[in-house]
Amino acid sequence: MAPIEQRSKRIVGLGGGLCSESLLKGNWPSVMLPIGADEQIDFTKLAAQIDTLVGAGVDGIYTNGSAGEFYAQSELEFDRIQKMVAERCHAAGQPFIIGASHMSAQVSLERIQRSRDYNPLAFQVILPDWFPPSYDEVLVFLRCMAAAADPVGLILYNPPHAKKQLDPQALGRLQNDVPQLVGVKLADGDSQWYAEMREHCQNLALFVPGHHLATGISQGAAGSFSNVAALSPVGAQCWVELMKTDLDAALSIEVRIRQFMAENIEPFIVEQGFTNTAADKLLAAIGGWSDIGTRLRWPYRSIDPKEAERLRPIAIKQIPELFVSDGSLTRNEMVKKEGPEDEVY
């Protein structure tokens, strides 16, 4: 299987603004698992979802993040999912990232070894997550993963609930100690945090939460593995394109996206104790762009799909830029809503 032409692209991190010379940027929706009442993955629906994402014109797609329930898959299921995604993406010339994350370092390593020949743009990993690893143990882990993935680079996902939290200074050390580390996926911070990231992590592509992406781009981030794309892959892509031509308009949309998330999605997590994965599947159900459903694998609770029906008109009213009959506005329609016609591209 021929790799996507990617390795001639130079990774441009926080020191280089918007990572304009790299494919490692922009809007990356997650592949999510359609789970039936029998707890099995519906691979027919999964294939249709992948085809929809590939046809959506997004910057890239990725597997096995939190929204992909990487922690709840058998290794046979993992292999089947990566094969399906890789074959479809290579056929379409679609960049993709494979999530090889697992709480066990050994399982994560084996996932990379088995899927390396699919030639993804990168592998995403988390740190081992039983005991918090020391810096030296983080270094051993990442170097081992990098050797297995070579010549494909690594993206480190360090979410707020990880037992080992890495600050900008530690990430800066890692980018020097592990040159194959090309990106990080993090919850972002305030302007001081962004300044520290620019100071210490100039060679890393920074991925921030989707509903913060316009702010992130203004501060030098590369893109997002995006919850906004869970709501509307094409709408999120249109929003990213708008950031390139009219960042102020994109920031205006972000204000309303954040408001929608804070008022309608975050309470499921903060007040009712649902997981972020449950919220991502709810967003996809609200968007209605694929038949994924809201069911999670046990023991995690699923949000009632009736909530999607309740929230859909609220989302359409609050952030209409992301929605038309097919699930998203075209790029031109979005710009027309936010600026004069001579700004249409």
N, C-alpha and C positions, 0 to 999 in steps of 0.2 A: 504494500500500500504506500503510494507516494506521499511524502509529507507535504503539508501546506507550506508554501514558500514563506518562511518566517525568520530563518536564522541569519539572513542578511540584514534584517531590521535591527537597528541599534536601539536598545532599551534606553529611554530617556526618563529619568526619575524626577523627583521633586526639584532638583536643581535645574531642570530643563523645562519647567512649566507644564504643559498639557500632554507630555509624552507623544508629541505629534509625529515622531519618526518611528513609532512602534505600533504593532497591532494590539499591544497590551494596554488598552484604553477603552473608555466609553461605557456602553450599556451592555451588561451581561446578565440575561435572565437565567434562572436555574431550571434544570430539568427536575420535575417533581413526580412523585410516584402515585399513580392511580391505584389505590388499595381497595379491594373488594371486601364484602362482609365476611368472606372466608379468610381474611388476612393475606391474601395472595396479591401479587402485583398483576395488574391487567396489562399485559405486554402489547395487546392490540391498541389500547388507548394510549399507552406510552409511545408507541411508534407514531401514532397520529399527532401527539403533542410535539414530538421532536420535529416532525415534518412541518408543523405550524411554526415552530421557532425558527427553523432553518429558512422558511419562506418569508419571515417577518422583516428581513433586512437589518437585523440587529448586528452590533459589532462582534458579538461572539456569544456562545452559550457554554454553560459549565455544568458538570455533574457533581453529585455527592457533596454539596454543601449541607448546611443544616436543613434547608428546605427539601433536599433530596433524601433525607433520612438515612445518611450514610451509616449511622450507628445501629441501624435495624435491618441490615441486609445480610443474607448469607453470602459467602464468597462466590457461589455459583450465580447468584443474582447480580452481584457486583460485576462479574465478568460479562454477563449477558447484556447488562445496561451499557457498559463502556463500548462493547462491540457494536451495538445498535447506534449509539451516538457517533462513534468514529466513522463507521461506514457511511452514514448519511451526511455527515459534515464533510468528509473528504470528497464525496461525490459532488457536493454543491460548492466546494471551495470555502466552506464556512469555518472560521477559526473556532476552536473549542479548547476547553481546559478540563482535565480530568481531576476530580477530587479523590485523592488517595487517602484521605483522612481516616483515622481510627484511633480510639483511645489507647490501643496497643501499638507500640512502635514496631513490633514484629509483623503484625497484620498489615500495617500501613506500608512497610517495606515490601512485603510480598505483593501488595496491590500495585505498587509501582513496577515491580519486576514483571508482573504478568501483563501489564497494559502499556509498557514502554514502547512497544513496536507500533502502537497506534499513532505515534508522533503527534501528541497534542501540543498546543502552544506552550503549555506549562502544566505542572502538577501542583495542586493545592494540598497542603498538609496542615494538620494541627500538631501541637506539642503533645507528648505523652501525658496522660491525664489521670493517673491514680495518685502518685506523689508528685508534688510540684518539683520539676527538675531544676537543678542549679544551672548557672550560665554554662559551666563546662559540660554538663550533661545535654543542654540544649545544643551546644556546638557539636558534640559527638553525634547526636541524633540528626541534625541537619546535614552534616557532612556525609553521613551514611546514606541518607535519602538522596542527596545530590549525586553521589557516585552511582547509585542505582539508576537515577533518572537521566544521567548524562547522555546526550548533550542538551536535553530539555531542562529548562530552569524550574525553580520552585517559587511558589507563592505561599507565604506563611499566613494562616488564618489564626488570629489571636483575639477571640471574642471576649466580651466583658466577663463571662462566666468561666473562662479558663482558669485553672489553678495557678498557672504561671503567667503573670502580666508583664509585658515588655514595654518599657517606656522608650521615648525617642532615642535616648542615649544608648540603651541596650540594643535597639534595632540598628543604630549606626555602627556599633561594634560588629554586629552580625553581618552587615552588608560587606564589611571589610574582611571578616574571617571566613565567610562563605560566599565567594563571588557568584555562585550559581543561584543565590537568592536574588530574584529579580523583582519581587513585589510583596506587598503585605496587604491583608484585608483587616481593617480595624474599625471599631467605633471611633468616630472623630471626637475632637475636643474644641476648645475655644481658640481664639486667635493666637494666644501664646503657644498652645500645643502645636498648631500648624507652623508657627515660626520655628519651634524646636525641631519639628519633622523636616522642614526645609534645611535647617542647619546641619542636622546629623544624618539624614537619609537621602542624600542627593541622588543616589543611584537606584533607588527603589521606586517602583510604580505603586502609588498609594490608592487603594480602593476603600471607599467610604460608604456609609449607608445610603441607599438609593434616594430616600426623601431628603437627604442633605447634599445631593450631588452638585447642584449649581453653586452652593457655597464652597464645596470642596474644590470644584474646578477653579473658582476664583482665587483659591489659596494654593493651587498647584497640584491638586490631586489628579490622578489619571482617569478614574472611572468608578464604577460600582458593580458589584454582584448584587443585583438590584431588587429590592422589594417593590419599587414602583413598576419594574418590568413584570413582577408577579401579577400586578393589577392589569397592566396593559403593555405587552412587549413592544408593539409598534408605537403606542403613545409615548412610552419612555424613550424610544429611539428618536422620535420627533423632538422631544424635549432636549435631548442631548445635542441634536443637530442645531437647535435654536441657540444653545449655549455658545456655539462657535461664531454666531453672527450677531446675537443680541443678548448678551449675558444679563443685562438688567431685566429684560422681559422674562428670561428663564428664572431669575431670582424671584420675580413677582409670582410666577407659577409655583415656585417652591414654597412660598409662604402659605398658599392654600393647600398644597399637598401635605405640608407639616400639620396644618390645622386639621385636615381630614384624618390623618393618622392619629393625632393626639386625642381627638374627640371620639373616634369611632373604632380604632384598632387597638391602640395601646391599653384601653381598659380591659380588654380580654386577657392581656398579659399581666398587667399590674394589679388589677382588682380581682380577676377571676382565676388567675394562676395557670392559664393556658401557655403553651410553649410558643416561641417565635415561629416554629414550623407550622403550628396550627394557624397562626395569624397569616403566614404566607399563603397557605392553602385557601384560607378565607378570602384573601385578596384575589387569588386566581378565580375563585367562584364568583366574586363580585364582578370581575372583568368579563367572565363568561367566554373567554377566548379558546378554552380547551376543556374537555370533559375529564377533569382531574378528580373532582370531588374534594370534600374536606376531611375525609377519614385519614387518621394516622394509625400506624401500627401500635399495638399495645406495648407497654402499659399506658401510653400517653393519650390524653383525652382529645377528642375531636370537637370542633365547634359545629353546632347545628347548622346545616346548610340553609335553613330558613333565614338565618342572619344575613346571608349573602343577598337574598331577595329583599330583605329590609333595607340593607345598606346601599344597594345598587343605585337607586334613584338619588340618594344623598350624594354619592360619589359623582354621578353624572352632573348634578346641579353645582357641586362645589368645585370640581375640576373638569369642566367639559372639554378642555383641551386634550384630554387623554382618551376621549370617547366619541365614536360615531357608531353607525349600525354594525360595522364589522369589528368593533372593539377599540378603535383608535382613530384619531384624526390623521390625515396626511400631513406631511411636513409643511406644505403650502398653507393648509387650513389653519395650522397652529400659529404660523407667523402672522396670518391675516388677523387672528384674534388679538395678537399682542402688539402689532405694529402696523405702519402704513403699507400699502400694497407694493411700493417700490422696494420693500425689504424682502419680498418673497424670493426664495431661491429654488 
